[in-house]
Amino acid sequence: MRILIFLFFISISITKAHANLVLSEVLNKPEDLEQAFLFVEQEKDNKVNEAIYALEVLKKVYPENLEIKIKLFYLYEKTQNETELKKLLNELKEFENVPSYIVSKINELIVSENKSEKENLQISNDNSKGIKYSEILNNPTDLELNLRFAKEQESLGNYKTVIATLERLSDLYSENLDLKLYLLSISLKIDSKERTKAIIDEIKQSEKLTADIREQLNSLTQTLENQEKPRDENDWIRYVDFGVNLAEENNVNTVSNSKTLYISDSLSNYAADTIYEDSYSDIFIRTGAFKKLSDTSNLSLSLGKNVTRQNRDKNKENDLDSLFVNYNKQFNKNYTSAFFSMNNNNFVNDAENVIYNVTLENRYLTKPNQNLLVSSNMGITDYRTDTTFSSADNKNNTYYGIATGYEYFLSNTNNIKFKLGINQYNAKLDSYGYENNFYTISNSGKIGFLNYTISHSNNSNKYDKSDTFVKSDTVRDDEIITNSITLSGNLEDLIKNNYIKNVFYNLSYSDIESSSNILNYDYDKEIIKFGLTKRMMF
């Protein structure tokens, strides 16, 4: 079975699985610079305007971050956005450790700013190898001559002159689609978004417009609209997610490896109708919002509803209501996060419970590619008793713990994380209380178009007191090892189709091995999950 699973994951990667980030993910988490830089690297050759916009948002959040400004410089230069390039170069004057190439550009800017606009125009008109403006005045309808003039002015960076020329030609040759597309390409560099959208609308009226060009124009319009919405920093960025997760499990009732168990000190067999392999589905809807509070802080929250139903058995069936709140604050080299969650579990065939959790985490940047992680957490689990589960509240517990870790970035798209910690669970009935020691190590990265996470975790649980309902002379001691691999991304990147835009997939495989001093808790299981999520922004 494991060999088949391994081959399955290999086949996914060979078939060019593409797990790209989308702009909305970056805007939802501007504090995650690693994710934002991954997005910029991903889109710098495809959707360069979206990459630029992501960096412009980050520049506002982190005005002193040199790396953001440098990445933005190269994209401005690539798109020949002279206006923004000059502004950025003036900002970079104040920084040290700027690359030598950019220093040379700053020096060129200083020299050019000492020349008057009149002198620059004279140089352009006196260029013996170029077309003089007087020739254009004498031949305003000569298409070939005017286009050559526009190209020359574009190479000199005189974009306003190019636009004026192309607008005049577009009026004269209203059926010439190439002229309008050329005008659009220049407008994207310097014009307002409203002006650019007006040009797009005009192009759409052309009878010569192909389906491919129309699709590209629609995509460009959507990108421009998405860029406009977050500009107002006082607005919430809102979204709604809905989707489904499907799971297959080969030991859904956690049957022991020996196929026997202790009940009140007596060794027994499992019921003849015990179900081993089973599948279940989880349908969910979640709504959330993100708000930038200041240049160094933000707040996000979400509400969710999950309905889990099982194919053969009933132990997984549950209606879950959830609340999640996250606050982030950056100061100096520290990035601090606070999380609060509440999960209300309404199990169909088990006792209902509510779990409250608060987590504080700090990431300290020790070096540009290394982080030191420290976190603490505490929470409450509250079981509800009823006529069926009259003693469920014996499992009520409070818990708290601390953890530390280390994160190392091998590259912009690959990192290794190690974390270890301890948690203490204090239950109403001591046999349900235990101490948990754990460590996890994971590697996340990107191979070609494939994003992945591979993780290994080890949990050691030592209980406070023996359970008389299981084995009264032995205090339970477990060790649980979990190995997993996860693939995720945007389905649109696997199947090129606009109708599945912002549909995300998630595929995972987990292998769990538990060893214990009580044979009830010696077991193995494998779980395969696949999920689809559709996100709508508003």
N, C-alpha and C positions, 0 to 999 in steps of 0.2 A: 504493500500500500504506500509506504513512504517513498519508494523508488518511483512509483507512478506519479505521486504528487510532485516530486523533484523534477521529473521530466516535463510535467505540465507547466511548471513555472518557467523552465528553460524554454519551452516552446512559445510561451507568451512573449518572452524577451526577444526571441528570434524573429517573431512576426511583427517586429517594429512597434511594440507597444509604446504609445506616446502619452506621457503624463504631465503635460504642461500646466503651469500656473496660469491663472487669469487675473486681469487687472483688479476685479472686485475682491479677490483674496488678499492682494497687497493693500488695498485701501481699508479692508476690514482689520488688518493687523500691521499698521505702519511702524509699530514698535519692533517688528521682526525684520531686522535689517538683512539677515541671511536670506530669508524668503524673498525680500524685495530685490536684492542683488541677483538672485537666481532668475527672477522674472525679467530683469533688465538684460541679463546675459542671453536669456532665451529669445527675447523679442527684438534685440537690437538690429537684427537683419530682416525681420519679418514685419513686425508692427512697431516700427521705431517711434511713432508718435505716442503710443501707449507707454513705451519704455521711458520716453522723455517725461511724460506726465507723472509717472510713478516717482521719478527722481525729483521733479519739481515739488511734489507733495512732501517727500522726505526732507528736502532742503528747508522747508518751512518748519518741519518738526525738529530737525537737527541742524540749526543754522551754522554751527561751528564744525560740522563734520566735513573734513577735507575730502575724504574718499567719494562722498556723494557729489561734491562739486566737480571733481576731476572726471568722474564717469559722465556727468552731465555735459561737461565741456566737449568731450569727444563726440557725443551724440549731436550736439549743436553744430559742431564742425562738420559732421557727416551729412547733416541735412542742410548745411549752408545757411543756418539761421543767424545771420550777421547781427541782427538787433540784440537778440538774447545773448549771443556770444560775447559781444562787447560789454554788456552788463556784467556777465559772469567773470570776464577777465578783470574788470575793475574790482570785483569782490576778491578774486584770487591774489591781487596785489598785496593784500594784508596778511597772507599766509606764508609760513616758512615750509621748507621741504616740498616745494612744488616741482614737478618734473621739469627737466631742462627744456623740453619742447614747448611747454606751456609758458615758461619764462620768456622764451624767444618771442612767442606770440604777444605777450604782455608788452615787451619792448617795441614790437611792431605797432601795437595799438597806440603807445605813447607818442611815437613818431608821427603816425597818421593823424592823431588828434591835433597836432600842431599845424596841419595843413587846412586851409579853408575849403569850404565846399566849392567855392568858385574856382579855385586852383585845380581841384579834382575834375571838375567838369571840363575845364580847358584842356587838361591832359587827355581826357577821353576824346574830345572833338579834334585834337591835333594829332591823334594817332594815325600816322600815314598808312598803316596796314589795315585800319578799321574803317568802318562806314561813318561818315560825319553826319551830324544831326541835320545839317543843311540839305544833304542828299535825301533824307527822309521827308523833309518839308516839301521838296520839289517832286517827290514820288510817293505820296501818301497811300496810293492804292496798289503799289507794286508788292505783291505778296512775298515773292522770293527775297527781294531786297529788305523788306521790313522784318522778315523772320531772321535773316542773317544779322541784322542790327540787334534784334532782341537777344539772340544767342550771345553776341559779343558783350552786350550790356549785362547779361546774366553772369558771364565769366568774370566781369569786373565787380560784381556784387551790387549793381545798380538795379535792384529788384523793382523799385517803384516805376522806373522808366520802362522796364520789361512789361509790367502789368498794364501801364497806360498804352503801350504799343499793341499788346495782345487784345485789350478791350476794344480798341479802335478797329483792329482787323476782324474781330469777332462780329462787330456790327456790320462791317462791309461784306464779310463772307459768313453769313449766319448759318449756312448748312455745313460748314467745315467743322466736323467733330474733333479733329486733331487739334485745331486751334483752341477749342474750349478745354480739352484735356490738358494741353500745355499751360493754359491760364490757371487751371486748377492746381497743377503741380507747383506753380510759383506762389499762388495764394496760400497754400498750406505752409509755406515757409515764413511769410510775414504778415498776412492779412488776419483780420479778426475771424473768429469762428462763424459769426453770423454772415459775414461776407462770403466765406468759403462755402457755407451751406447754400447760399443763394446761387452760387455758381453751379453747385451740384444739382440743384433743382432745375436750373436752366438746361444743363446737359441731359437730364432725364427726359426732356421734351423732344430730343432729337429722334427722328425716325430711323436713323442709322445705328442707334444704340444696340449693341449686342447683349444677350442675356448675361454673359460673363462680366461685362463692364458694369451692367446694372447691379449685379450682385456685389461687386466690389464697391460701388458707390453707396449701396445700402449699408454695407459693413462700415465704411468710412463715416457715414452720417451717425450711425449708432455709437461709434467711438467718440466722435465729437460731442454727442449728447452726454455720454458717460463722463467725459472729462469736465463738463460744465457743472454737473450736480454737486461734486464735493468742494467746489471753489468756496462756497459759503461755509466758513469754519464753525458757524453756530448751528448748522443743520446736523441732524442725526442721519447716519447712513443706515437704512433699514433693509431687511431681507426676509424672505420666507423660504424655508427648505421643506420639501416633502419628498418621500421616497420609500424604499423597501430594502430590507436586508434579509437574505436567505442563508440558512445554516444547515450543515449536515454534521452529525456527531455520532461516533461509533460506540460510545459508552455513556448514553444520555442519563442513566441512573447511577453512574459512578459505582458499578459493580466491582468488587474486589477481584484481584488476579486469581485468588484461590476459589472463587465462586462460593465462598462461605463467609459468615459474619457472626460476631458475638452479639447475643441479646440477653442481657441480665446474666452474664457470665457463662451462658450456654452457647455452644457452637451450633449454628443452624445453617440451612441452605436458603438461598433466595427463592422467592415464589416462582412456581413453574411458568407463570405468564409474564415474568419480568422482561421488559423491553430493553434491548441493547442499542441497536442502531435506530436513529430517528432523525427527522428533519423538522425545522420550525421556521417561521417567518415573522418578521418585525416590520410593521407598517408605521410610519411616523410622520409628524408634521412639527415644524419648529419655526418660531419667529424670533427675530433678534434685531439688535441695533447697536451701532458703534458711534461714539461721539468723542471728538478731540476736545479736551478741557483746556489745554495750554500747549505750548511748544514742546513740553516734556512730559505730558500726562494725557491719559485717555481712559475712557470707560466703555465697557461693552456688557450686554446682558442678553439673555434668551429665555424663552419659555417653550417647553416641548410636551408632546403627547405621543407615547409609543404604545402600540397594541401588539403583543406577541401571542401567536397561536401555534400549536404543535400538531404534527400530523398523526402520530400514533399514541403518544402518552400525553400527560397533562401537567407534569411537574414544572415545565418552563412557561406555562401560560400566565400572562401578567398584563395588567394595564398600568403603565407608568406615567406619572405626571412629574415634570422636572422644571427646576429653576436654576439658572446659572448667572453669576455676576462676577465680572473681572475688572480690577482697577490696576493700571500700570503707571509707574513713575520712574523717570530717569534722572539721576544726578551724578555728575562726574563720570566715573567708570562703572557705576552701579546701575543696574536695571532691576527694580523691585516690583513684584506683582503680588496682588492679594486676590484670592478666589473664594467665593462662597457658592455652595451647591446644596440643593434640597431635592431628594428623590423619594417620591411617594409611591411605593410598590403595592399594588392591589392584586396579589396572586389569586388565581382561580382555585387552586387546590393546596394552598399553603397559607401560613399566617401572614397577614398584611404588616408592613412596617414602613417607617419613615426614617431616612438617613440624612442627617445634617452634617456638613463638613466645611471647615475653614482651613485654607492653606496659605501660608506666606512663603514666598520664594525670592531669593536674591541671586542675580547673576552678576559676577564681578569680572570685568575684562582685565585679565592679567597681562595679555599680549594681544596684538591684533587678531590672532587666530586661536586664542585660548580663553576659556571662561572657567571660573571657579563657581560652583553651584552650592547654595546652602538653602535648606527649606525646613519648615516645621508645619505640623498639621494637628488638628484636633476635631473631634466630632461626637455625635450621639446617634445611636440606633435604637429606635423605639418601636417595639412590637405591640400589636393590638391583640388582646385576648377576646375570645367569643366562646360560644357554646361548643364549637368544634375544636378550637385551639385554646383550651382553658388555661394552659400553663405557658403560653407563648412568651409572656413577659419575663420568664426566667432567662431569656436570651438578651434582654435589654442590656446595653453596654455603653460605656463612654470610652473613647480611645484618644490617644495622643502619640505623637512621634516626631522624630527629627531625622534629617538625611543630609548628606553632603555628596558632592560629585564633581566631575571634571569633564570638560567638553573641549575637544581638539578638532580644528578644521584642517583636514588634509588639503582641501581646495575649496573654492567657492561653492562647489556642488557636492562635497563629501565631508562628513564629520563622524567622529567616534565619541560616544558619551558613556561614562561610567558613573554609577550612583550606588551608594550603600546607605543603610539606615536601620532604625529600630522603631517598632510600634508596640504600645502596651494597650491591651484590651481588658477592661475591668467590667465583668458581667455581673448581673444580679445573682446568678447561680455560678459558683466558682468553676464548675466543670466546663462552662462555656467561655471562661476568661483565659487569655493566653498572651505570651510574649512572642512577637514576630521580629525576626532578624532577616534582612534581605540584601541582595545586591543585584544589579542589572547592568548589562553591557550591551550596547547597540551600535549599529553602523547604518547611517542613512546617507543616501547619495543618488546619483543619476548616472546611468549608463546609456549613452545615446539619448533616446527619447523616453527612457524608462526611469521613473522614480521608485525607490525601494527603501524598505527598512528591514533589517535583520536584527533580531534581539534574542538574548539569553538571560533568563532570570532564575534566581534561586531563593526560595522562601523557607525558612526554618521556623516552625511553630511549636512552642513548648507550653502546654496547658497548665493551669494552676492547680487543678485537682482532678482525680479520677471520676469518670462518669459511671455511676452505679447502674444506669440503664444499658451500658455496654459491657464494660469490664472493670469491676470495682477494685481490683488489686493492681491496676496499671494506670499510671498517669500518661496520657497521650503525648507523643512526640513525633511530629511529621517533618518531612523534607520534600518540598515540591519543586521540580525543575520544569521550566517551560521554555521551549524554543519556538520561535515564530518568524514568519516572513510575510511582509505586507507590500502590495502594489496598489497605487492609487493615482488618480489623475482625472483629466477632463476627457470625456468620451468623444468629444468633437475632434480631438487630436488623433483618435484611432479611426473614426469613421467621419470623413470629411462631409459634413452636412450641417447647414445653418439651423435646421429644425431641432437639433440636439445641443444647441449652444447652452453652456452652463449646466450641463448634465455631468455629474462626477461619478466615477466608479471606484470601488474599493474591493480588493480581493486579498484574502489572508488565509494562511494555514498555520495551525498551532498544534504542537505535540506536547502533551502534559504527562509527566511521570511522577507519581507520588509514592513515597516509601514511608512506612510508619512502624512503630513498635506494637501496634494493634492491627491485625490483618484486615479489619474492616476498611482501613484507609490506605491499603496498598492497591493502587490501581493505575492503569494507563488509559489515555483517551486521545483521540485526534479530532480536531474541529476544522472544518472548511467553511468560510463565510464569503458571500458575495453581495455587494450592495450598490444601489444606484440612488443618487440624490440630485434633484432638480432645484436650482437656486434661482429665485426671482428677486431682483433689486428694485427698490422704489424709494 
